[in-house]
Amino acid sequence: MKNNSNKPVLFNLEIDSERKKFIDFKKENTDIAYVDTLGEQEHEIGLINNPSLISHSNLAADNKALVKDNYGVWVYFPWMTLNR
């Protein structure tokens, strides 16, 4: 699926066919870096919605919410590369 397109490719994991496409995409593109911050984002929004829970330990970098495998939207940006 790698190409020089200027449009991102979206995978909505709540839709079975999209989740399968994403799984296949990952199998076919093993050299792509996958950046997953959804768990951290969910943790942060939880703290924003419940400020009384904010503490030093809750702000630690390794805190993240558990996210279901069929939740969220993954986006592939064909024009982006990460220096590894």
C-alpha positions in Angstrom: 0.0 0.0 0.0 3.0 2.3 0.1 2.7 5.1 -2.4 3.4 8.7 -2.9 -0.2 9.7 -2.4 -0.9 13.0 -0.7 -3.9 11.6 1.1 -3.8 9.8 4.5 -5.2 6.2 4.7 -7.7 5.7 7.5 -8.5 2.5 9.3 -11.6 2.6 11.6 -11.0 -0.3 13.9 -14.7 -0.4 15.0 -15.6 -1.6 11.5 -14.7 -5.3 11.0 -13.6 -4.9 7.4 -11.4 -1.9 8.2 -9.8 -3.7 11.2 -9.0 -6.6 8.8 -7.5 -4.2 6.3 -5.4 -2.7 9.1 -4.1 -6.1 10.2 -3.2 -7.0 6.6 -1.6 -3.6 6.1 0.6 -4.1 9.2 1.6 -7.6 8.0 2.5 -6.3 4.5 4.4 -3.2 5.8 6.7 -4.4 8.5 9.2 -1.6 7.9 6.7 1.1 8.9 7.0 2.6 12.4 3.7 2.4 14.3 3.1 5.2 16.8 0.3 4.4 19.2 -0.5 7.1 21.7 -4.2 6.4 22.1 -3.8 4.9 25.6 -1.9 8.0 26.8 -4.5 10.3 25.2 -7.4 8.5 26.9 -5.5 8.7 30.3 -5.0 12.5 29.8 -8.6 13.1 28.9 -9.6 11.2 32.0 -7.6 13.5 34.1 -8.9 16.6 32.4 -12.5 15.4 33.0 -11.7 14.5 36.6 -9.1 17.1 37.9 -9.3 15.7 41.5 -7.5 12.6 40.2 -4.4 14.6 39.1 -1.3 13.7 41.1 2.4 13.3 40.4 2.0 9.5 39.9 -1.0 10.0 37.6 1.0 12.4 35.4 3.9 9.8 35.0 4.8 9.1 31.4 4.1 5.4 31.6 0.5 5.8 32.7 -2.0 4.9 30.0 -5.6 3.7 29.8 -6.4 0.3 28.5 -7.7 0.5 25.0 -9.7 -2.2 23.2 -8.2 -3.7 20.0 -11.3 -2.6 18.1 -11.3 1.1 19.3 -10.1 4.1 17.5 -8.9 5.1 14.0 -5.4 4.5 12.8 -4.0 6.8 10.1 -1.2 6.1 7.7 0.5 9.2 6.2 2.3 7.9 3.1 4.5 11.0 2.9 5.8 10.8 6.4 9.0 9.0 7.5 10.6 8.6 10.9 14.3 8.6 11.3 15.1 5.5 13.3 
